Amino acid sequence: MTFEIELSNELVVAFADATGDYSSIHTSPHFARKTRFREPIVHGMLPLLLILRRILATEGMATSRLQSVSCRFRDAVRVGERIRLEADRLSDAPSTWSLAARRVLD
C-alpha cells in the first residue's frame, strides 16, 4: 500500500490537539528559527499514524492493537512537503508491517 500526502499546518495542529504535543519545534516559527532546522518541523510520529490509520481502514482491522513500534528518523520534514507513505505486510508474520515515509522530490 502506497500513497502520497502533503503535510499541512492543519495536520500538525490536529496531531498536537490529539496528542497534547505542542512542542515549540513543531508549533512556533519564532522558536524554530533558532534551531538548526530554521523553521517548524512536522512531528515525527505524524506520518506513522497516517500510515497506521490507512492500514486499519483498508484492512478491516478496526479492533487491532499496536504492540510495538521501532522507528528511525533520518531527516526532518516540513509543512508543505509531500511525502510518500509505504506499508508492506511482511509475509512471515501476517500482523507485522514494514512502514516507510519518504520525501517526494520534484
N, CA, C and O atoms as a Tinker XYZ file with bonds, in Angstrom:
   424  protein
     1  N      0.849000   -1.155000    0.000000    73     2
     2  CA     0.000000    0.000000    0.000000    64     1     3
     3  C      0.901000    1.226000    0.000000    63     2     4     5
     4  O      1.785000    1.362000    0.846000    81     3
     5  N      0.668000    2.105000   -0.948000    73     3     6
     6  CA     1.462000    3.322000   -1.067000    64     5     7
     7  C      0.540000    4.485000   -1.376000    63     6     8     9
     8  O     -0.376000    4.362000   -2.188000    81     7
     9  N      0.783000    5.616000   -0.727000    73     7    10
    10  CA     0.045000    6.819000   -1.053000    64     9    11
    11  C      0.892000    8.030000   -0.696000    63    10    12    13
    12  O      1.831000    7.932000    0.094000    81    11
    13  N      0.556000    9.166000   -1.279000    73    11    14
    14  CA     1.280000   10.401000   -1.018000    64    13    15
    15  C      0.367000   11.393000   -0.324000    63    14    16    17
    16  O     -0.850000   11.376000   -0.503000    81    15
    17  N      0.981000   12.257000    0.471000    73    15    18
    18  CA     0.229000   13.281000    1.168000    64    17    19
    19  C      1.097000   14.521000    1.338000    63    18    20    21
    20  O      2.307000   14.426000    1.541000    81    19
    21  N      0.465000   15.673000    1.253000    73    19    22
    22  CA     1.168000   16.922000    1.555000    64    21    23
    23  C      0.954000   17.233000    3.028000    63    22    24    25
    24  O     -0.175000   17.232000    3.518000    81    23
    25  N      2.028000   17.493000    3.710000    73    23    26
    26  CA     1.948000   17.785000    5.144000    64    25    27
    27  C      1.536000   19.241000    5.331000    63    26    28    29
    28  O      2.251000   20.163000    4.938000    81    27
    29  N      0.386000   19.422000    5.929000    73    27    30
    30  CA    -0.171000   20.764000    6.102000    64    29    31
    31  C     -0.099000   21.200000    7.558000    63    30    32    33
    32  O      0.059000   20.385000    8.467000    81    31
    33  N     -0.220000   22.495000    7.749000    73    31    34
    34  CA    -0.271000   23.031000    9.107000    64    33    35
    35  C     -1.492000   22.490000    9.847000    63    34    36    37
    36  O     -1.443000   22.288000   11.061000    81    35
    37  N     -2.589000   22.253000    9.121000    73    35    38
    38  CA    -3.790000   21.705000    9.742000    64    37    39
    39  C     -3.530000   20.313000   10.312000    63    38    40    41
    40  O     -4.032000   19.980000   11.386000    81    39
    41  N     -2.745000   19.495000    9.597000    73    39    42
    42  CA    -2.393000   18.172000   10.117000    64    41    43
    43  C     -1.538000   18.283000   11.372000    63    42    44    45
    44  O     -1.736000   17.535000   12.329000    81    43
    45  N     -0.588000   19.214000   11.372000    73    43    46
    46  CA     0.274000   19.405000   12.543000    64    45    47
    47  C     -0.560000   19.838000   13.746000    63    46    48    49
    48  O     -0.364000   19.325000   14.848000    81    47
    49  N     -1.482000   20.771000   13.549000    73    47    50
    50  CA    -2.345000   21.243000   14.632000    64    49    51
    51  C     -3.245000   20.116000   15.128000    63    50    52    53
    52  O     -3.413000   19.948000   16.336000    81    51
    53  N     -3.824000   19.347000   14.214000    73    51    54
    54  CA    -4.691000   18.225000   14.612000    64    53    55
    55  C     -3.901000   17.198000   15.408000    63    54    56    57
    56  O     -4.401000   16.667000   16.401000    81    55
    57  N     -2.663000   16.908000   14.982000    73    55    58
    58  CA    -1.825000   15.960000   15.706000    64    57    59
    59  C     -1.519000   16.498000   17.110000    63    58    60    61
    60  O     -1.607000   15.758000   18.090000    81    59
    61  N     -1.165000   17.766000   17.205000    73    59    62
    62  CA    -0.870000   18.368000   18.512000    64    61    63
    63  C     -2.108000   18.329000   19.411000    63    62    64    65
    64  O     -2.006000   18.007000   20.594000    81    63
    65  N     -3.268000   18.653000   18.855000    73    63    66
    66  CA    -4.505000   18.607000   19.646000    64    65    67
    67  C     -4.809000   17.191000   20.126000    63    66    68    69
    68  O     -5.244000   16.996000   21.261000    81    67
    69  N     -4.580000   16.204000   19.262000    73    67    70
    70  CA    -4.894000   14.812000   19.620000    64    69    71
    71  C     -3.908000   14.234000   20.632000    63    70    72    73
    72  O     -4.288000   13.413000   21.467000    81    71
    73  N     -2.647000   14.655000   20.562000    73    71    74
    74  CA    -1.622000   14.048000   21.413000    64    73    75
    75  C     -1.195000   14.915000   22.587000    63    74    76    77
    76  O     -0.611000   14.426000   23.554000    81    75
    77  N     -1.491000   16.207000   22.492000    73    75    78
    78  CA    -1.023000   17.131000   23.530000    64    77    79
    79  C      0.422000   17.547000   23.341000    63    78    80    81
    80  O      0.988000   18.213000   24.208000    81    79
    81  N      1.031000   17.170000   22.226000    73    79    82
    82  CA     2.420000   17.517000   21.941000    64    81    83
    83  C      2.467000   18.857000   21.218000    63    82    84    85
    84  O      2.387000   18.924000   19.991000    81    83
    85  N      2.597000   19.921000   22.006000    73    83    86
    86  CA     2.662000   21.270000   21.459000    64    85    87
    87  C      4.098000   21.789000   21.484000    63    86    88    89
    88  O      4.326000   22.986000   21.656000    81    87
    89  N      5.061000   20.891000   21.313000    73    87    90
    90  CA     6.466000   21.273000   21.339000    64    89    91
    91  C      6.715000   22.432000   20.379000    63    90    92    93
    92  O      6.225000   22.437000   19.250000    81    91
    93  N      7.471000   23.395000   20.838000    73    91    94
    94  CA     7.735000   24.612000   20.053000    64    93    95
    95  C      8.436000   24.336000   18.730000    63    94    96    97
    96  O      8.275000   25.110000   17.786000    81    95
    97  N      9.197000   23.273000   18.633000    73    95    98
    98  CA     9.869000   22.956000   17.376000    64    97    99
    99  C      8.852000   22.634000   16.272000    63    98   100   101
   100  O      9.163000   22.737000   15.085000    81    99
   101  N      7.642000   22.246000   16.674000    73    99   102
   102  CA     6.588000   21.921000   15.715000    64   101   103
   103  C      5.591000   23.056000   15.524000    63   102   104   105
   104  O      4.953000   23.148000   14.475000    81   103
   105  N      5.450000   23.915000   16.518000    73   103   106
   106  CA     4.335000   24.866000   16.514000    64   105   107
   107  C      4.736000   26.336000   16.498000    63   106   108   109
   108  O      3.879000   27.191000   16.277000    81   107
   109  N      5.997000   26.659000   16.722000    73   107   110
   110  CA     6.402000   28.062000   16.831000    64   109   111
   111  C      7.483000   28.429000   15.817000    63   110   112   113
   112  O      8.635000   28.020000   15.956000    81   111
   113  N      7.106000   29.205000   14.793000    73   111   114
   114  CA     8.127000   29.651000   13.837000    64   113   115
   115  C      9.241000   30.462000   14.522000    63   114   116   117
   116  O     10.408000   30.360000   14.143000    81   115
   117  N      8.880000   31.252000   15.513000    73   115   118
   118  CA     9.883000   32.055000   16.236000    64   117   119
   119  C     10.911000   31.156000   16.914000    63   118   120   121
   120  O     12.113000   31.391000   16.795000    81   119
   121  N     10.449000   30.135000   17.620000    73   119   122
   122  CA    11.361000   29.206000   18.284000    64   121   123
   123  C     12.172000   28.418000   17.248000    63   122   124   125
   124  O     13.389000   28.282000   17.378000    81   123
   125  N     11.493000   27.904000   16.229000    73   123   126
   126  CA    12.151000   27.050000   15.230000    64   125   127
   127  C     13.258000   27.790000   14.489000    63   126   128   129
   128  O     14.246000   27.175000   14.088000    81   127
   129  N     13.109000   29.105000   14.301000    73   127   130
   130  CA    14.149000   29.885000   13.628000    64   129   131
   131  C     15.487000   29.800000   14.358000    63   130   132   133
   132  O     16.543000   29.974000   13.748000    81   131
   133  N     15.443000   29.534000   15.658000    73   131   134
   134  CA    16.661000   29.453000   16.466000    64   133   135
   135  C     17.285000   28.057000   16.462000    63   134   136   137
   136  O     18.336000   27.850000   17.068000    81   135
   137  N     16.653000   27.108000   15.790000    73   135   138
   138  CA    17.155000   25.732000   15.745000    64   137   139
   139  C     17.905000   25.502000   14.430000    63   138   140   141
   140  O     17.908000   26.359000   13.546000    81   139
   141  N     18.526000   24.356000   14.320000    73   139   142
   142  CA    19.242000   24.035000   13.082000    64   141   143
   143  C     18.297000   23.850000   11.894000    63   142   144   145
   144  O     18.738000   23.874000   10.745000    81   143
   145  N     16.995000   23.663000   12.164000    73   143   146
   146  CA    16.027000   23.451000   11.090000    64   145   147
   147  C     15.551000   24.764000   10.475000    63   146   148   149
   148  O     15.123000   24.792000    9.322000    81   147
   149  N     15.623000   25.846000   11.239000    73   147   150
   150  CA    15.271000   27.202000   10.810000    64   149   151
   151  C     13.777000   27.445000   10.598000    63   150   152   153
   152  O     13.368000   28.589000   10.399000    81   151
   153  N     12.967000   26.411000   10.635000    73   151   154
   154  CA    11.516000   26.542000   10.524000    64   153   155
   155  C     10.880000   25.336000   11.211000    63   154   156   157
   156  O     11.548000   24.326000   11.430000    81   155
   157  N      9.588000   25.434000   11.556000    73   155   158
   158  CA     8.953000   24.302000   12.246000    64   157   159
   159  C      9.050000   23.015000   11.433000    63   158   160   161
   160  O      8.967000   23.027000   10.205000    81   159
   161  N      9.227000   21.915000   12.141000    73   159   162
   162  CA     9.248000   20.602000   11.502000    64   161   163
   163  C      8.014000   19.820000   11.951000    63   162   164   165
   164  O      7.442000   20.084000   13.009000    81   163
   165  N      7.628000   18.873000   11.139000    73   163   166
   166  CA     6.444000   18.058000   11.415000    64   165   167
   167  C      6.791000   17.014000   12.474000    63   166   168   169
   168  O      7.902000   16.485000   12.486000    81   167
   169  N      5.845000   16.717000   13.360000    73   167   170
   170  CA     6.029000   15.663000   14.356000    64   169   171
   171  C      6.472000   14.377000   13.654000    63   170   172   173
   172  O      5.879000   13.988000   12.647000    81   171
   173  N      7.486000   13.730000   14.166000    73   171   174
   174  CA     7.992000   12.505000   13.555000    64   173   175
   175  C      6.967000   11.388000   13.511000    63   174   176   177
   176  O      6.967000   10.580000   12.582000    81   175
   177  N      6.095000   11.334000   14.506000    73   175   178
   178  CA     5.113000   10.260000   14.562000    64   177   179
   179  C      3.897000   10.520000   13.664000    63   178   180   181
   180  O      3.112000    9.602000   13.421000    81   179
   181  N      3.728000   11.729000   13.176000    73   179   182
   182  CA     2.562000   12.043000   12.344000    64   181   183
   183  C      2.485000   11.164000   11.098000    63   182   184   185
   184  O      1.429000   10.580000   10.855000    81   183
   185  N      3.547000   11.035000   10.293000    73   183   186
   186  CA     3.448000   10.133000    9.131000    64   185   187
   187  C      3.148000    8.689000    9.521000    63   186   188   189
   188  O      2.383000    8.007000    8.840000    81   187
   189  N      3.743000    8.226000   10.605000    73   187   190
   190  CA     3.490000    6.857000   11.063000    64   189   191
   191  C      2.005000    6.658000   11.370000    63   190   192   193
   192  O      1.419000    5.651000   10.973000    81   191
   193  N      1.408000    7.598000   12.062000    73   191   194
   194  CA    -0.013000    7.469000   12.393000    64   193   195
   195  C     -0.900000    7.542000   11.158000    63   194   196   197
   196  O     -1.945000    6.893000   11.109000    81   195
   197  N     -0.493000    8.330000   10.150000    73   195   198
   198  CA    -1.259000    8.371000    8.898000    64   197   199
   199  C     -1.236000    7.018000    8.197000    63   198   200   201
   200  O     -2.252000    6.572000    7.666000    81   199
   201  N     -0.072000    6.365000    8.197000    73   199   202
   202  CA     0.028000    5.036000    7.581000    64   201   203
   203  C     -0.822000    4.033000    8.360000    63   202   204   205
   204  O     -1.581000    3.266000    7.768000    81   203
   205  N     -0.692000    4.041000    9.682000    73   203   206
   206  CA    -1.457000    3.098000   10.504000    64   205   207
   207  C     -2.957000    3.285000   10.321000    63   206   208   209
   208  O     -3.707000    2.311000   10.261000    81   207
   209  N     -3.385000    4.517000   10.232000    73   207   210
   210  CA    -4.816000    4.788000   10.023000    64   209   211
   211  C     -5.286000    4.187000    8.699000    63   210   212   213
   212  O     -6.369000    3.605000    8.633000    81   211
   213  N     -4.487000    4.324000    7.653000    73   211   214
   214  CA    -4.849000    3.767000    6.349000    64   213   215
   215  C     -4.887000    2.238000    6.407000    63   214   216   217
   216  O     -5.793000    1.617000    5.851000    81   215
   217  N     -3.907000    1.634000    7.079000    73   215   218
   218  CA    -3.903000    0.166000    7.213000    64   217   219
   219  C     -5.164000   -0.296000    7.920000    63   218   220   221
   220  O     -5.839000   -1.216000    7.458000    81   219
   221  N     -5.480000    0.333000    9.031000    73   219   222
   222  CA    -6.660000   -0.079000    9.803000    64   221   223
   223  C     -7.935000    0.068000    8.980000    63   222   224   225
   224  O     -8.818000   -0.788000    9.035000    81   223
   225  N     -8.029000    1.152000    8.218000    73   223   226
   226  CA    -9.232000    1.393000    7.421000    64   225   227
   227  C     -9.359000    0.423000    6.255000    63   226   228   229
   228  O    -10.458000   -0.058000    5.978000    81   227
   229  N     -8.270000    0.127000    5.569000    73   227   230
   230  CA    -8.356000   -0.698000    4.365000    64   229   231
   231  C     -8.274000   -2.195000    4.640000    63   230   232   233
   232  O     -8.724000   -3.001000    3.825000    81   231
   233  N     -7.711000   -2.565000    5.768000    73   231   234
   234  CA    -7.557000   -3.990000    6.083000    64   233   235
   235  C     -8.650000   -4.509000    7.012000    63   234   236   237
   236  O     -8.616000   -5.675000    7.405000    81   235
   237  N     -9.608000   -3.674000    7.368000    73   235   238
   238  CA   -10.672000   -4.103000    8.267000    64   237   239
   239  C    -10.148000   -4.522000    9.625000    63   238   240   241
   240  O    -10.601000   -5.511000   10.202000    81   239
   241  N     -9.203000   -3.772000   10.123000    73   239   242
   242  CA    -8.548000   -4.119000   11.388000    64   241   243
   243  C     -8.910000   -3.113000   12.487000    63   242   244   245
   244  O     -8.056000   -2.753000   13.298000    81   243
   245  N    -10.143000   -2.667000   12.519000    73   243   246
   246  CA   -10.545000   -1.624000   13.461000    64   245   247
   247  C    -10.349000   -2.008000   14.921000    63   246   248   249
   248  O    -10.213000   -1.130000   15.774000    81   247
   249  N    -10.332000   -3.292000   15.221000    73   247   250
   250  CA   -10.181000   -3.709000   16.620000    64   249   251
   251  C     -8.747000   -4.130000   16.951000    63   250   252   253
   252  O     -8.487000   -4.640000   18.040000    81   251
   253  N     -7.832000   -3.921000   16.028000    73   251   254
   254  CA    -6.438000   -4.303000   16.253000    64   253   255
   255  C     -5.762000   -3.357000   17.229000    63   254   256   257
   256  O     -6.175000   -2.211000   17.406000    81   255
   257  N     -4.708000   -3.870000   17.859000    73   255   258
   258  CA    -3.902000   -3.065000   18.776000    64   257   259
   259  C     -2.468000   -3.008000   18.304000    63   258   260   261
   260  O     -1.918000   -3.993000   17.810000    81   259
   261  N     -1.883000   -1.862000   18.459000    73   259   262
   262  CA    -0.472000   -1.692000   18.156000    64   261   263
   263  C      0.326000   -2.181000   19.345000    63   262   264   265
   264  O      0.136000   -1.710000   20.466000    81   263
   265  N      1.228000   -3.135000   19.100000    73   263   266
   266  CA     2.001000   -3.703000   20.209000    64   265   267
   267  C      3.379000   -3.086000   20.337000    63   266   268   269
   268  O      3.865000   -2.890000   21.450000    81   267
   269  N      4.009000   -2.782000   19.232000    73   267   270
   270  CA     5.331000   -2.175000   19.318000    64   269   271
   271  C      5.644000   -1.417000   18.032000    63   270   272   273
   272  O      5.103000   -1.709000   16.965000    81   271
   273  N      6.528000   -0.445000   18.165000    73   271   274
   274  CA     6.960000    0.362000   17.030000    64   273   275
   275  C      8.457000    0.596000   17.178000    63   274   276   277
   276  O      8.951000    0.872000   18.272000    81   275
   277  N      9.156000    0.484000   16.088000    73   275   278
   278  CA    10.571000    0.821000   16.047000    64   277   279
   279  C     10.756000    1.787000   14.885000    63   278   280   281
   280  O     10.396000    1.470000   13.752000    81   279
   281  N     11.315000    2.962000   15.158000    73   279   282
   282  CA    11.440000    3.994000   14.127000    64   281   283
   283  C     12.866000    4.523000   14.049000    63   282   284   285
   284  O     13.596000    4.565000   15.039000    81   283
   285  N     13.236000    4.922000   12.841000    73   283   286
   286  CA    14.465000    5.678000   12.613000    64   285   287
   287  C     14.063000    6.925000   11.850000    63   286   288   289
   288  O     13.456000    6.841000   10.782000    81   287
   289  N     14.399000    8.068000   12.392000    73   287   290
   290  CA    14.094000    9.334000   11.731000    64   289   291
   291  C     15.376000    9.832000   11.082000    63   290   292   293
   292  O     16.301000   10.269000   11.767000    81   291
   293  N     15.423000    9.763000    9.770000    73   291   294
   294  CA    16.648000   10.119000    9.046000    64   293   295
   295  C     16.745000   11.597000    8.733000    63   294   296   297
   296  O     17.846000   12.131000    8.603000    81   295
   297  N     15.612000   12.265000    8.610000    73   295   298
   298  CA    15.623000   13.678000    8.272000    64   297   299
   299  C     14.279000   14.279000    8.661000    63   298   300   301
   300  O     13.259000   13.590000    8.675000    81   299
   301  N     14.290000   15.539000    8.970000    73   299   302
   302  CA    13.055000   16.241000    9.327000    64   301   303
   303  C     12.274000   16.594000    8.059000    63   302   304   305
   304  O     12.856000   16.835000    7.001000    81   303
   305  N     10.955000   16.620000    8.187000    73   303   306
   306  CA    10.108000   17.105000    7.102000    64   305   307
   307  C      9.365000   18.334000    7.595000    63   306   308   309
   308  O      9.126000   18.503000    8.791000    81   307
   309  N      9.009000   19.178000    6.655000    73   307   310
   310  CA     8.403000   20.458000    6.988000    64   309   311
   311  C      7.004000   20.572000    6.393000    63   310   312   313
   312  O      6.652000   19.860000    5.453000    81   311
   313  N      6.223000   21.470000    6.952000    73   311   314
   314  CA     4.895000   21.767000    6.418000    64   313   315
   315  C      5.059000   22.177000    4.962000    63   314   316   317
   316  O      5.952000   22.953000    4.621000    81   315
   317  N      4.192000   21.650000    4.111000    73   315   318
   318  CA     4.220000   21.965000    2.688000    64   317   319
   319  C      4.936000   20.919000    1.854000    63   318   320   321
   320  O      4.780000   20.895000    0.633000    81   319
   321  N      5.725000   20.044000    2.493000    73   319   322
   322  CA     6.405000   18.988000    1.748000    64   321   323
   323  C      5.452000   17.828000    1.492000    63   322   324   325
   324  O      4.526000   17.575000    2.263000    81   323
   325  N      5.703000   17.130000    0.388000    73   323   326
   326  CA     4.948000   15.911000    0.075000    64   325   327
   327  C      5.793000   14.721000    0.486000    63   326   328   329
   328  O      7.006000   14.694000    0.280000    81   327
   329  N      5.126000   13.740000    1.072000    73   327   330
   330  CA     5.807000   12.502000    1.423000    64   329   331
   331  C      5.042000   11.318000    0.854000    63   330   332   333
   332  O      3.822000   11.357000    0.697000    81   331
   333  N      5.783000   10.277000    0.555000    73   331   334
   334  CA     5.202000    9.013000    0.097000    64   333   335
   335  C      5.213000    8.064000    1.290000    63   334   336   337
   336  O      6.262000    7.803000    1.879000    81   335
   337  N      4.054000    7.562000    1.634000    73   335   338
   338  CA     3.915000    6.635000    2.749000    64   337   339
   339  C      3.739000    5.235000    2.188000    63   338   340   341
   340  O      2.902000    5.005000    1.315000    81   339
   341  N      4.536000    4.299000    2.697000    73   339   342
   342  CA     4.522000    2.928000    2.191000    64   341   343
   343  C      4.312000    1.958000    3.344000    63   342   344   345
   344  O      4.907000    2.102000    4.412000    81   343
   345  N      3.467000    0.983000    3.114000    73   343   346
   346  CA     3.215000   -0.062000    4.105000    64   345   347
   347  C      3.229000   -1.401000    3.383000    63   346   348   349
   348  O      2.486000   -1.623000    2.427000    81   347
   349  N      4.095000   -2.286000    3.866000    73   347   350
   350  CA     4.189000   -3.624000    3.282000    64   349   351
   351  C      4.010000   -4.650000    4.388000    63   350   352   353
   352  O      4.706000   -4.615000    5.403000    81   351
   353  N      3.073000   -5.560000    4.184000    73   351   354
   354  CA     2.867000   -6.642000    5.138000    64   353   355
   355  C      4.007000   -7.645000    4.958000    63   354   356   357
   356  O      4.296000   -8.073000    3.840000    81   355
   357  N      4.643000   -8.010000    6.049000    73   355   358
   358  CA     5.727000   -8.991000    5.981000    64   357   359
   359  C      5.129000  -10.378000    5.870000    63   358   360   361
   360  O      4.277000  -10.757000    6.673000    81   359
   361  N      5.568000  -11.135000    4.883000    73   359   362
   362  CA     4.951000  -12.434000    4.586000    64   361   363
   363  C      5.122000  -13.446000    5.709000    63   362   364   365
   364  O      4.268000  -14.316000    5.882000    81   363
   365  N      6.196000  -13.356000    6.472000    73   363   366
   366  CA     6.424000  -14.345000    7.524000    64   365   367
   367  C      5.630000  -14.051000    8.792000    63   366   368   369
   368  O      5.569000  -14.888000    9.692000    81   367
   369  N      5.032000  -12.888000    8.868000    73   367   370
   370  CA     4.236000  -12.522000   10.046000    64   369   371
   371  C      3.066000  -11.657000    9.580000    63   370   372   373
   372  O      3.233000  -10.451000    9.395000    81   371
   373  N      1.879000  -12.252000    9.387000    73   371   374
   374  CA     0.763000  -11.523000    8.777000    64   373   375
   375  C      0.341000  -10.261000    9.516000    63   374   376   377
   376  O     -0.261000   -9.372000    8.914000    81   375
   377  N      0.639000  -10.162000   10.792000    73   375   378
   378  CA     0.248000   -8.949000   11.514000    64   377   379
   379  C      1.436000   -8.004000   11.720000    63   378   380   381
   380  O      1.368000   -7.080000   12.531000    81   379
   381  N      2.525000   -8.242000   10.981000    73   379   382
   382  CA     3.711000   -7.403000   11.082000    64   381   383
   383  C      3.902000   -6.649000    9.772000    63   382   384   385
   384  O      3.823000   -7.226000    8.688000    81   383
   385  N      4.154000   -5.350000    9.896000    73   383   386
   386  CA     4.254000   -4.490000    8.730000    64   385   387
   387  C      5.587000   -3.755000    8.727000    63   386   388   389
   388  O      6.157000   -3.467000    9.780000    81   387
   389  N      6.062000   -3.464000    7.551000    73   387   390
   390  CA     7.193000   -2.569000    7.357000    64   389   391
   391  C      6.613000   -1.253000    6.846000    63   390   392   393
   392  O      5.893000   -1.230000    5.848000    81   391
   393  N      6.929000   -0.164000    7.531000    73   391   394
   394  CA     6.376000    1.146000    7.177000    64   393   395
   395  C      7.508000    2.093000    6.823000    63   394   396   397
   396  O      8.589000    2.032000    7.408000    81   395
   397  N      7.252000    2.970000    5.859000    73   395   398
   398  CA     8.262000    3.950000    5.465000    64   397   399
   399  C      7.582000    5.233000    5.040000    63   398   400   401
   400  O      6.484000    5.225000    4.484000    81   399
   401  N      8.256000    6.329000    5.313000    73   399   402
   402  CA     7.828000    7.650000    4.841000    64   401   403
   403  C      9.025000    8.265000    4.131000    63   402   404   405
   404  O     10.103000    8.391000    4.713000    81   403
   405  N      8.837000    8.642000    2.888000    73   403   406
   406  CA     9.923000    9.212000    2.104000    64   405   407
   407  C      9.495000   10.525000    1.491000    63   406   408   409
   408  O      8.368000   10.665000    1.015000    81   407
   409  N     10.388000   11.474000    1.504000    73   407   410
   410  CA    10.120000   12.772000    0.884000    64   409   411
   411  C      9.977000   12.586000   -0.629000    63   410   412   413
   412  O     10.755000   11.862000   -1.251000    81   411
   413  N      8.980000   13.246000   -1.207000    73   411   414
   414  CA     8.778000   13.219000   -2.652000    64   413   415
   415  C      9.568000   14.379000   -3.222000    63   414   416   417
   416  O      9.316000   15.538000   -2.894000    81   415
   417  N     10.514000   14.063000   -4.070000    73   415   418
   418  CA    11.339000   15.092000   -4.692000    64   417   419
   419  C     10.705000   15.544000   -5.991000    63   418   420   421
   420  O     10.153000   14.737000   -6.739000    81   419
   421  N     10.785000   16.823000   -6.252000    73   419   422
   422  CA    10.209000   17.368000   -7.501000    64   421   423
   423  C     10.974000   16.939000   -8.707000    63   422   424
   424  O     10.620000   17.309000   -9.827000    81   423
